[in-house]
Amino acid sequence: MSRLALSKLGLMSAAVSFAAIAGADAQSAPVPNFDGGVTGWVHVLNATFPPVPGSPSPVVQDPGHPFGAGSWRIGDLSNPNLKPWVKDVMKKDNDEIDRGKIAFQARSSCLPSGIPNMFLPGNPLLVVQSPKEVLMIKQGGQEVRHIYLNMPHSAVVKPSWYGESVGHYEGDTLVVDTIGQNAKTVVDAFRTPHTEKMHVIERWRLTDGGKGLEAQITVDDPDTFNQPWSTYVRHVRGQEPYYEDICAENNLNLFDYHMPTAQKPDF
């Protein structure tokens, strides 16, 4: 069966599932509690997406540019799952970094990071659940993501930083389907670009008796990747209280990321 036929079949199945869910008041099993408490959830893996068996690999560190003190995240462009245009964009970026450019990350300029890049290490993750919506909030300003429960995607989705996320509970798992992200964000720590066709599915569940929070993630973008690929992220409860962190006021310590700064008082 062709990829297009599979995609149509998947969308039809999703539509049927969401329609069934929308007609029910709640799932029969108790909804899992993803409350991280006053500390939130802290990512415990490396700052990249790990490969999983049986799936094409996400972008990993270029072996010719080992990551360490004084070095940046440089993607391995030998990854066969990348479309040629993606490799061209990343090679230009890598070459500029080799010549001294600072490797851009969304947090560097206080920009939204998008999905799934939002879930890489940085700031704690706060999950707020209600019957109609789940909020995922990253400490540090712009990172606020809405997941609307038990409803289908809009007929027309206007591209935005985080796209449109709809979700439902399957037993102890929160399943989230995201489409409609604009192409201003990158996929990962290697600054892999994507198109507005990117489609991300996450399956969130508690682990280790409620001490951990894990998400299985599948990313599909037929204009960026030759095949969909999967990865995962894992979190544990933080050690410090979740506190207010305004990115624009706390990002001038190391480099000039061109944040707007007043040269004189405006009062």
Protein Blocks (a to p, Z undefined) as FASTA:
>chain_A
ZZklmmmmmmmmmmmmmmmmmmpmbdfbdcddfbebjnopadfbdfbdcddehiacdddd
dfklccdehiacdddfkbmkbcfklmmmmmmmmmmmmnopacddfklnopaebjaklmmg
hidcdddddfkbccdddeeijaccdddehiacdfbdcddfklpaddddehjaccdddehi
afkbcfblnopacdfkbccddddddeehhpaccdddddddfklbmbdcdddddddddfbd
cddddfklmmmmmbcghiacdfbdcZZ
